[in-house]
Amino acid sequence: MASEKLTSTEYIKHHLTNLTFGQHPDGSWGFAHNAQEIKEMGFWAIHVDTMIWSFLLGGLFIWLFGKAARRATADTPSGLLNFVEWVVEFIDDNVRGSFSAKNDLIAPLALTLFVWILLMNCMDLVPVDWIPWATQQVMHHVFGADPHHVYMKVVTTTDVNATFGMSLSVFVLTLYYSFKIKGPIGFASELTMQPFSAKNPILKIIFMPINLFLEGIGLISKPVSLSLRLFGNLFAGEMIFILIALLYSGGLFWGLMGGFLQWGWAVFHILIVLLQAFIFMVLTVVYLEMAHHEH
């Protein structure tokens, strides 16, 4: 993307807009050309770039780990196999330290979430203009599309729809195992009999709605905080990369300054990329651990 053809505000908005497909107000289906059209499409619009990169990176994860699994032998591992075994052992150690019940789903789930989110986060380290510019060129020269109306957000975790989708999946699993392990009565008691309790039956009845309100807020806040934490950190990191990229249009001095700043922020951002994937994975395991045991 040639930032000199856009104002700074337009440049930022362009990078923060998803490639969106949905139904226009006239009933026709197609891609949105601006933020107003995206708003008019409503809830059922699809962020195509989020879907594409989620599936591509998920497929990359399956292919890499499947390839390593087919090469596994009793000999000393090397290369890709050594890296995959290290990741699997790292996840296994963390699951064993956080999850005390027996459930064969938890470790594979933790591995999938960690690697998949890590791959999506790592797209934040790709220079912000490369992939959007390449997409614009293809769409313009092959399909004749106006490049200013071609959007491509490659960092899936900067789309709150993606982070909420993952966190809600974890939330559904948490509810499922809470009902399965504790039973409907046990789970309901957990929500209504704490933190305030009493031996007096009348006080118990009085405390029930208060406890339900407090525990209900805590329960609902889990998927909200899980999704917004990941989204907020990656969105902020992407925004800083975009702001630094604006310096390249300010001449040689600011271009060199932008290069140094981008390199420095990328080095620091590696920690955020890894940490946010790890936190999402750990909290998932912790929530499922809580679902398997009484408070």
Secondary structure, 3 states (H helix, E strand, C coil): CCHHHCCHHHHHHHHCCCCEEEECCCCCEEECCCHHHHHHHCCCCEEHHHHHHHHHHHHHHHHHHHHHHHHCCCCCCCHHHHHHHHHHHHHHHHHHHHCCCCCCCHHHHHHHHHHHHHHHHHHHHCCCCHHHHHHHHHHHHHHCCCHHHCCCCCCHHHCHHHHHHHHHHHHHHHHHHHHHHHHHHHHHHHHHCCCCCCCCHHHHHHHHHHHHHHHHHHHHHHHHHHHHHHHHHHHHHHHHHHHHHHHHHHCHHHHHHHHHHHHHHHHHHHHHHHHHHHHHHHHHHHHHHHHCCCC
